[in-house]
Amino acid sequence: MKLKVLLVDDELPILNNLSKVLPWEAMNFEVVGLAREGRQALEAALLHRPDLILSDIRMPVMDGLSFIRHVRENGLDSAILLLTGYQEFEYARTGIKYGVSDYITKPIDYYALEETVRRLGSQIADKKKKQFRQRQLNRIAHWLNEKHILYSLLGQSTEEGTVEGTEFETESAHADGSADSNGDLAMNPQPGCYGLLLLEADGYVAGSLSWSSAERKSWNLKIKQRLKELFLPLLNEYLIIQAREGEWCVVFSTDTEQDLSSERLRPIYERLQASVGEETEGRGVRMCLEAGGLRRSDLNLAYRRLQRLLLAVAPQEWFVRADRLPEREIGHSHASEEGGRWGYIEELGPALRHGHPDALNRIADGLSQYAERMAGGQRSGEAERMLNYVLIHLLRELRELRVLTEEEEAAVWSRLRESLGLKDLLALVKSLLHRAGVCHAGRKSAEMLMASAQGYIRDHLADDFGIEEIADFLGISCSYFCLLFKNHFGETFVEYLTRQRMERAKDLLSRSDKPIAQICAAVGYQERRYFSKVFQKYTGMTPSEFRIQQSNVS
């Protein structure tokens, strides 16, 4: 791509000579504008954003120094070459403070000018290459951060403090102090310095019932992008992660004080309310906060705790702090009705994902006994609300597992819009639990799914893919895939994929003479430096050292 140059001089003969005498094409420049005074030049500079500006100093209306001052005030980092008379040398020196790259005295020596332009062109091209490289590194660092945090939320993280790529992220993301390309900041806080804010689109499951898969994906992405913009002035370092539809996690660094009180969050809540409430039956957004002190390995438990909290509190409450309710009120204990009823919800997800009929029957029996105790008294209304929560949670899980057809799900929501009593609500819950058990019995076994996953990984080692892509290929949710994978292989997806890629790389290094950069790409790594770090961590040697060792052995 050609570099752009803007030429500025009030003397028309000189301006014409500048545009025609110098071999701009051969020097890889395109002349994008000619101007005879500063105001006209500034308009052209803002329009074309040139890489190089050649400007005279003495000009009518706006002189050259005023022009370059305005250029810098408008954020342009163009290289500037000043043309000046001998007696104006002091003016040229003043221009240095505005980042002027060099100056040429008049009358112009066009050979010297060409040499100077070529030198500046080479410097500009080198700078552009470095900037492009840095943007690539920042994008990769951001991608790694998102993947690692998502895996941590799903309980798929590697051991604490040794997450693959951490060194790389720190170096690349902060090399120029800039934010990543998506607007949220790269982050690498110290252990124990994470906070977690869970946002839920209340009523999303019902409101999105008539949407296609593409429409749901588009809407969720739109809200995620909106959240990135809204939190930018509020948090220093954060990531927006989506683990499932209608729900977003803001994972933020608490290295610096970032108090997310309800007062500070209310403006975000109010802005989201309009766009989200419009399409979720008017209910909008709810938030639940774990303020800090979390390690990476704590994120999965914290995420599940916040999900339980949103179920436990009244739906009218838009903001809840995790320290508001003691753990015993939302925990696993069945020693009391409070613990027991939320325990059923906690057991529901694993029972559905594993397809355990005994566990599903036990939950159905427990809910029946609970409803029987509560029926006919003053607490029947409380039991009805509880079963409504169970139904909504159950429907969300069944959607992720793709158990119900759209028509079946629509029929359930149609029933829920009726004023169902305790008996009818219980019957609806039990029928859905039975439907889930029947569906799972007819599905592929976990062994078959994991065999397909293994084949997919083997065939796509050279590709850039993650949990989302492989779960979509298998037709199951990300959380269900993670659970099956860990149970089947005894290690996380990330650990397994890294091991497969490293073993493949070892094989290629020892049995072929392909360049290391080619092998790096063949096992799915875009960056050779990052590949080398992962390989060295895995084998204790760099790729070059490993190849030399193997050649000596053979």
matplotlib code that plots the C-alpha trace (Angstrom):
import matplotlib.pyplot as plt

x = [0.0, 1.3, 2.1, 0.2, 1.9, 0.4, 2.3, 1.8, 3.4, 2.0, 4.3, 2.5, 5.7, 7.3, 4.1, 4.0, 7.7, 7.2, 4.4, 6.1, 9.9, 10.2, 9.6, 6.7, 5.6, 9.0, 9.3, 6.0, 4.1, 0.8, 0.2, -3.2, -3.4, -1.9, -2.5, -1.4, -2.2, -2.6, -6.4, -6.7, -3.9, -5.5, -8.8, -6.9, -4.8, -8.0, -9.6, -6.7, -4.7, -1.3, 1.7, 4.0, 3.4, 5.8, 5.0, 6.4, 6.6, 5.7, 2.2, -0.8, -3.9, -2.4, 1.4, 3.2, 3.8, 0.2, -0.8, 1.4, 0.2, -3.4, -2.3, -1.0, -3.9, -6.2, -4.3, -2.5, 0.9, 2.1, 5.8, 6.4, 9.2, 9.4, 10.6, 12.2, 14.4, 17.8, 16.7, 13.8, 16.1, 14.9, 11.3, 12.3, 13.9, 10.6, 8.8, 10.8, 8.6, 5.7, 7.4, 8.8, 11.0, 13.4, 13.7, 14.9, 16.2, 15.2, 16.1, 15.3, 18.0, 15.7, 18.3, 18.7, 14.9, 14.5, 17.1, 15.3, 11.9, 13.2, 14.7, 11.5, 9.4, 11.5, 11.1, 7.3, 7.0, 9.0, 6.8, 3.6, 4.9, 5.6, 2.2, 0.5, 2.5, 1.6, -2.1, -1.9, -0.2, -2.9, -5.7, -4.1, -3.5, -7.2, -8.3, -6.2, -7.6, -11.2, -10.6, -8.8, -11.4, -14.3, -12.7, -12.2, -15.9, -16.9, -14.5, -12.0, -8.9, -5.4, -3.5, -3.5, -0.9, 0.4, -2.2, -0.7, 0.3, 0.3, 3.8, 2.9, -0.3, 1.4, 4.2, 2.0, -1.0, 0.8, 3.7, 2.2, -0.2, -3.2, -6.6, -7.3, -9.2, -12.5, -12.5, -12.1, -8.7, -6.3, -5.9, -3.5, -4.2, -2.4, -3.9, -6.9, -7.6, -10.6, -14.1, -17.2, -20.5, -23.2, -25.8, -28.9, -31.6, -34.6, -37.3, -34.8, -35.8, -39.4, -38.8, -36.4, -38.7, -39.6, -36.1, -33.9, -30.5, -28.9, -31.1, -30.3, -26.6, -26.8, -28.8, -26.5, -23.4, -25.1, -25.7, -22.1, -20.7, -23.0, -21.7, -18.1, -18.8, -20.8, -18.2, -15.2, -15.4, -16.2, -13.5, -9.8, -9.3, -12.1, -13.4, -17.0, -17.5, -20.7, -20.9, -24.6, -27.4, -29.0, -26.3, -23.0, -20.1, -18.0, -14.7, -12.6, -9.3, -9.4, -5.7, -7.0, -10.0, -13.1, -16.2, -19.2, -21.9, -25.5, -25.2, -22.4, -24.1, -27.5, -26.7, -25.6, -28.7, -31.0, -29.4, -29.6, -33.2, -34.7, -32.9, -33.1, -36.6, -38.0, -37.3, -37.6, -41.3, -40.4, -38.4, -34.9, -31.6, -30.7, -27.2, -25.4, -21.9, -19.0, -16.9, -13.4, -10.8, -11.3, -8.5, -8.9, -9.7, -12.5, -14.4, -16.5, -17.8, -18.4, -20.3, -22.6, -23.1, -24.2, -26.6, -28.2, -28.5, -30.4, -32.8, -33.1, -34.1, -37.3, -37.3, -38.1, -34.6, -32.2, -29.0, -27.8, -24.4, -23.1, -22.5, -26.1, -27.4, -25.4, -24.2, -26.5, -29.6, -28.5, -26.3, -26.6, -27.9, -31.3, -31.5, -34.2, -36.8, -34.7, -31.6, -33.6, -35.6, -32.5, -30.6, -33.0, -32.1, -28.4, -28.8, -31.0, -28.2, -25.8, -28.7, -29.9, -26.4, -25.5, -28.9, -29.2, -32.9, -32.5, -31.4, -34.2, -36.8, -35.4, -35.7, -39.3, -40.2, -38.5, -40.4, -43.7, -43.1, -42.2, -45.4, -47.5, -46.2, -46.8, -50.2, -53.4, -51.7, -50.5, -47.2, -48.7, -48.0, -44.3, -44.3, -45.8, -43.1, -40.5, -41.9, -42.0, -38.3, -37.6, -39.5, -37.6, -34.2, -35.3, -36.3, -33.0, -31.1, -33.3, -32.6, -28.9, -29.1, -31.4, -34.0, -37.2, -38.3, -39.2, -42.9, -42.6, -40.9, -43.5, -46.3, -44.7, -44.5, -48.1, -49.0, -46.9, -48.8, -51.9, -52.6, -51.5, -52.0, -49.5, -50.8, -50.5, -47.1, -45.8, -47.3, -45.6, -42.2, -42.5, -43.5, -40.5, -38.2, -39.7, -39.2, -35.6, -35.0, -36.7, -34.7, -31.4, -32.0, -32.4, -29.4, -25.8, -24.0, -21.3, -18.7, -19.9, -19.9, -16.4, -15.2, -16.6, -14.9, -11.6, -11.9, -12.8, -9.7, -7.5, -8.8, -8.6, -5.2, -4.1, -7.2, -8.1, -11.0, -12.2, -14.9, -17.7, -16.8, -16.5, -19.7, -21.6, -20.3, -21.5, -24.9, -24.5, -23.9, -20.4, -21.1, -22.3, -19.3, -16.9, -18.5, -18.5, -14.9, -13.4, -15.2, -14.2, -10.6, -9.6, -8.3, -9.7, -10.2, -7.4, -4.9, -5.9, -5.7, -2.3, -1.0, -2.2, -0.7, 2.7, 2.9, 2.1, 4.8, 7.3, 6.6, 7.0, 10.2, 11.8, 10.6, 10.6, 12.8, 10.0, 10.8, 9.6, 7.3, 5.6, 5.2, 3.9, 1.1, 0.5, -0.4, -2.7, -0.5, -0.4, 2.6, 5.9, 7.1, 4.0, 4.3, 8.0, 7.0, 4.3, 6.6, 9.4, 7.0, 5.8, 9.1, 11.7, 13.4, 12.8, 11.7, 15.3, 16.9, 14.4, 15.1, 18.9, 18.5, 16.4, 18.9, 21.7, 19.7, 19.0]
y = [0.0, 3.4, 6.1, 9.4, 12.8, 16.3, 19.2, 22.8, 26.0, 29.4, 29.8, 28.0, 27.3, 25.6, 23.7, 22.5, 21.5, 19.6, 17.5, 16.9, 16.9, 14.3, 10.6, 10.0, 6.8, 5.3, 6.3, 4.5, 7.8, 9.1, 12.8, 13.2, 17.0, 20.4, 23.4, 27.1, 28.2, 26.6, 26.4, 24.7, 22.4, 21.5, 20.5, 18.3, 16.8, 15.9, 14.5, 12.3, 11.7, 11.8, 9.8, 12.7, 16.5, 18.8, 22.4, 25.9, 28.0, 31.5, 31.4, 33.8, 33.3, 30.5, 30.0, 26.7, 26.6, 27.2, 24.6, 21.9, 22.8, 22.2, 19.0, 17.7, 19.0, 17.0, 13.8, 13.3, 11.7, 12.5, 12.9, 16.6, 18.0, 21.8, 24.0, 27.2, 30.1, 30.4, 33.5, 31.4, 28.8, 29.8, 29.1, 25.7, 25.0, 26.0, 23.5, 20.7, 20.8, 19.8, 16.7, 18.0, 15.2, 17.4, 20.6, 21.7, 25.2, 27.3, 27.5, 23.8, 21.3, 18.6, 15.9, 16.5, 16.7, 13.3, 11.7, 13.1, 11.9, 8.4, 8.2, 9.4, 7.1, 4.1, 5.2, 5.6, 2.2, 0.6, 2.3, 1.1, -2.5, -2.3, -0.8, -3.6, -6.2, -4.7, -4.7, -8.4, -9.2, -7.2, -9.1, -12.4, -11.4, -10.3, -13.6, -15.6, -13.6, -14.2, -18.0, -18.5, -16.6, -18.4, -21.8, -20.7, -19.8, -23.2, -24.9, -25.7, -23.7, -25.0, -24.9, -21.7, -19.2, -21.1, -20.4, -21.0, -17.7, -15.5, -14.0, -13.4, -11.6, -9.2, -8.3, -7.9, -6.3, -3.6, -2.9, 0.4, 0.9, 0.7, -1.0, -4.0, -3.7, -4.5, -1.7, -3.7, -3.8, -6.7, -7.9, -10.0, -9.3, -10.9, -14.0, -13.1, -9.9, -10.8, -9.5, -10.9, -9.2, -11.4, -9.7, -11.6, -10.7, -11.5, -13.1, -13.8, -17.5, -16.6, -13.4, -15.1, -18.0, -17.0, -16.0, -18.1, -19.3, -16.5, -13.8, -15.0, -15.0, -11.5, -10.0, -11.5, -10.1, -6.7, -6.6, -7.8, -5.0, -2.5, -3.7, -3.2, 0.5, 1.1, -0.3, 1.4, 4.6, 2.6, -0.1, 0.0, -3.6, -6.0, -8.5, -9.2, -13.0, -14.8, -18.4, -18.9, -17.1, -14.2, -13.9, -12.0, -12.0, -8.9, -10.2, -7.3, -6.7, -5.4, -4.4, -0.8, 0.3, -0.1, 0.0, -1.3, 0.0, 0.0, 3.8, 3.5, 0.7, 2.3, 4.4, 1.3, -0.6, 2.2, 2.3, -1.4, -1.6, 0.1, -2.1, -5.4, -4.9, -4.3, -7.8, -9.8, -9.1, -5.8, -7.3, -6.0, -6.7, -8.0, -7.9, -9.8, -8.9, -10.7, -7.6, -9.2, -11.5, -14.2, -16.3, -17.6, -21.0, -19.5, -18.1, -21.2, -21.5, -17.8, -17.8, -20.6, -18.9, -15.7, -17.7, -19.2, -15.8, -14.4, -17.3, -16.8, -13.2, -11.5, -10.8, -7.1, -6.6, -5.5, -5.5, -8.0, -8.3, -11.8, -11.1, -10.2, -13.8, -16.3, -19.4, -21.6, -20.0, -20.9, -23.9, -27.6, -28.6, -30.4, -30.1, -27.4, -26.4, -23.4, -25.4, -28.2, -26.3, -24.5, -27.7, -29.2, -26.5, -27.1, -30.8, -30.2, -29.2, -32.1, -34.6, -33.3, -33.1, -36.6, -38.0, -39.7, -41.0, -41.8, -38.3, -36.8, -39.0, -38.0, -34.3, -34.9, -36.8, -34.1, -31.3, -33.3, -33.6, -30.0, -28.9, -31.3, -29.7, -26.2, -26.8, -25.3, -23.0, -19.4, -20.5, -22.0, -18.7, -19.1, -22.6, -21.5, -18.9, -21.5, -23.9, -21.0, -20.5, -24.2, -24.2, -21.2, -22.7, -26.1, -24.5, -22.7, -26.0, -27.9, -25.2, -25.5, -29.3, -28.9, -31.3, -29.5, -28.4, -24.8, -25.8, -27.8, -24.9, -22.5, -24.7, -24.7, -20.9, -20.7, -22.7, -20.5, -17.4, -19.0, -18.6, -22.1, -23.4, -25.4, -28.7, -27.7, -26.2, -29.4, -31.5, -29.3, -29.6, -33.4, -33.8, -31.8, -33.9, -37.0, -35.6, -34.9, -38.5, -40.0, -37.6, -38.4, -42.2, -41.8, -39.5, -40.4, -41.8, -39.8, -42.2, -41.6, -37.8, -37.9, -40.1, -37.5, -34.8, -36.7, -37.0, -33.3, -32.3, -34.7, -33.3, -29.6, -29.4, -26.8, -24.7, -21.9, -23.4, -23.6, -25.0, -23.0, -24.5, -28.1, -28.0, -26.5, -29.3, -31.9, -30.2, -29.7, -26.7, -25.5, -26.3, -29.8, -30.4, -29.3, -31.6, -34.7, -34.0, -33.7, -36.8, -38.9, -37.8, -36.9, -33.5, -30.2, -29.5, -27.0, -29.4, -32.2, -29.9, -28.5, -32.0, -33.2, -30.2, -30.6, -34.3, -33.5, -30.8, -33.2, -35.8, -33.2, -31.8, -35.2, -36.8, -33.9, -31.0, -28.5, -25.0, -24.4, -21.6, -24.1, -26.6, -23.9, -23.2, -26.9, -27.4, -24.4, -21.6, -18.2, -16.8, -18.7, -17.0, -18.1, -21.6, -21.8, -20.8, -23.4, -26.1, -25.3, -25.4, -28.8, -30.4, -28.4, -27.5, -25.0, -26.5, -26.0, -27.7, -30.6, -31.0, -31.1, -33.6, -35.9, -35.7, -36.7, -39.6, -40.9]
z = [0.0, -1.0, 1.6, 1.4, 1.1, 1.4, -0.2, 1.2, -0.2, -1.0, -4.1, -7.0, -9.0, -6.0, -5.3, -8.9, -8.8, -5.6, -7.1, -10.5, -10.0, -7.3, -8.3, -5.9, -7.5, -7.4, -3.7, -3.0, -2.3, -3.5, -3.6, -1.9, -1.8, -2.7, -0.5, -0.7, 2.9, 6.4, 6.7, 3.3, 4.3, 7.6, 5.9, 3.5, 6.3, 8.4, 5.3, 4.0, 7.1, 5.2, 6.3, 5.3, 5.1, 3.3, 4.3, 4.0, 7.1, 5.8, 4.3, 4.4, 6.6, 8.7, 8.7, 8.7, 12.5, 13.3, 10.8, 12.3, 15.8, 14.7, 13.0, 16.3, 18.3, 16.0, 16.8, 13.5, 13.8, 10.2, 9.7, 8.9, 6.7, 6.8, 3.9, 5.1, 4.0, 5.6, 7.6, 9.0, 10.6, 14.2, 13.1, 12.0, 15.4, 17.0, 14.9, 16.4, 19.5, 17.3, 16.2, 12.9, 11.4, 9.4, 7.4, 3.9, 3.2, 0.2, -2.6, -2.6, -3.5, -5.1, -4.9, -1.1, -0.8, -2.6, -0.3, 2.8, 1.6, 0.9, 4.3, 6.0, 3.8, 5.0, 8.6, 8.2, 6.5, 9.4, 12.0, 10.2, 10.2, 13.9, 14.7, 12.6, 14.4, 17.8, 16.9, 15.9, 19.3, 21.1, 19.3, 20.2, 23.8, 24.1, 22.5, 24.9, 27.9, 26.8, 26.2, 29.6, 31.6, 29.8, 30.5, 34.2, 34.5, 33.0, 35.4, 32.7, 33.7, 34.0, 37.3, 39.3, 38.2, 35.3, 32.6, 29.2, 27.6, 30.7, 30.0, 26.4, 27.3, 29.7, 27.2, 24.1, 25.6, 27.5, 25.2, 24.0, 26.9, 24.6, 24.9, 22.7, 19.4, 21.0, 23.5, 26.7, 28.4, 28.5, 32.0, 34.1, 37.7, 40.6, 42.2, 44.4, 42.5, 40.4, 40.8, 39.1, 38.1, 36.6, 34.3, 33.4, 30.8, 32.9, 30.7, 27.9, 27.5, 26.9, 25.0, 22.5, 21.9, 18.3, 17.3, 15.0, 16.2, 14.1, 15.6, 19.1, 18.4, 16.8, 19.8, 22.4, 20.6, 20.3, 24.1, 24.7, 22.6, 24.4, 27.8, 26.6, 25.8, 29.0, 31.4, 29.7, 31.9, 35.0, 35.2, 34.5, 33.5, 32.6, 30.1, 29.1, 28.8, 27.7, 29.0, 27.9, 26.1, 27.9, 30.5, 30.6, 33.1, 33.7, 35.1, 36.4, 38.1, 41.6, 41.7, 41.9, 43.8, 41.6, 43.9, 41.9, 44.1, 43.0, 42.7, 40.2, 38.3, 38.1, 35.0, 33.2, 34.4, 33.2, 29.7, 29.3, 30.6, 27.5, 24.9, 26.9, 28.3, 24.9, 23.8, 27.1, 27.9, 29.6, 32.5, 31.6, 33.3, 36.8, 38.3, 41.0, 42.3, 43.9, 44.6, 44.7, 46.3, 43.7, 42.2, 38.7, 40.1, 42.2, 39.2, 38.4, 42.0, 42.2, 38.9, 40.1, 43.4, 41.6, 39.4, 42.6, 44.2, 41.3, 41.6, 45.4, 45.5, 44.4, 40.6, 41.3, 42.7, 39.9, 42.0, 44.6, 46.3, 46.9, 50.6, 51.1, 51.7, 53.8, 52.0, 54.0, 52.3, 48.8, 49.5, 48.9, 52.3, 52.5, 56.3, 56.0, 53.5, 52.5, 51.8, 50.2, 47.7, 46.3, 46.5, 44.0, 41.5, 42.1, 41.5, 38.4, 36.0, 36.6, 36.6, 33.2, 31.7, 32.8, 32.0, 35.4, 35.6, 39.3, 40.1, 38.0, 39.8, 43.2, 42.3, 41.1, 44.3, 46.5, 44.8, 45.1, 48.9, 49.2, 47.3, 49.4, 52.7, 51.4, 49.8, 51.3, 53.7, 53.7, 52.1, 49.0, 47.1, 48.1, 46.8, 43.5, 43.1, 43.8, 41.2, 38.7, 39.3, 38.9, 35.6, 34.2, 35.3, 33.8, 30.5, 30.2, 30.9, 28.4, 25.7, 26.2, 25.9, 22.9, 24.4, 23.4, 19.9, 19.5, 19.3, 22.6, 24.3, 23.0, 24.4, 27.9, 27.9, 26.8, 29.8, 32.1, 30.9, 32.4, 36.1, 37.1, 40.6, 42.6, 41.4, 37.7, 38.1, 39.8, 37.0, 34.4, 36.1, 36.4, 32.7, 31.6, 33.8, 32.3, 28.8, 29.5, 30.7, 27.6, 25.3, 26.9, 26.6, 22.8, 22.4, 21.5, 24.4, 26.1, 24.6, 21.1, 21.6, 22.9, 20.1, 17.7, 19.6, 19.5, 15.7, 15.3, 17.3, 15.3, 12.0, 13.0, 14.8, 12.3, 12.8, 15.2, 17.2, 20.8, 23.0, 21.2, 17.8, 18.9, 21.0, 18.1, 15.9, 18.4, 18.8, 22.6, 24.9, 25.9, 29.6, 28.8, 26.5, 29.2, 31.7, 29.4, 28.2, 31.7, 32.9, 29.8, 29.3, 32.9, 31.8, 30.5, 26.8, 26.9, 28.4, 26.0, 22.9, 24.0, 24.5, 21.1, 19.4, 21.2, 20.4, 16.7, 16.7, 18.3, 15.5, 12.8, 14.2, 14.5, 11.2, 8.8, 7.8, 7.6, 8.9, 12.5, 11.3, 9.1, 11.9, 14.2, 11.7, 11.1, 14.8, 15.1, 16.4, 14.6, 16.5, 16.4, 19.6, 21.5, 20.0, 21.2, 24.7, 24.9, 23.4, 25.8, 28.8, 27.6, 26.7, 28.6, 25.3, 22.5, 19.1, 17.7, 20.7, 20.4, 16.7, 17.3, 20.1, 17.9, 15.0, 17.4, 18.7, 15.2]

ax = plt.figure().add_subplot(projection="3d")
ax.plot(x, y, z, "-o")
ax.set_aspect("equal")
plt.show()
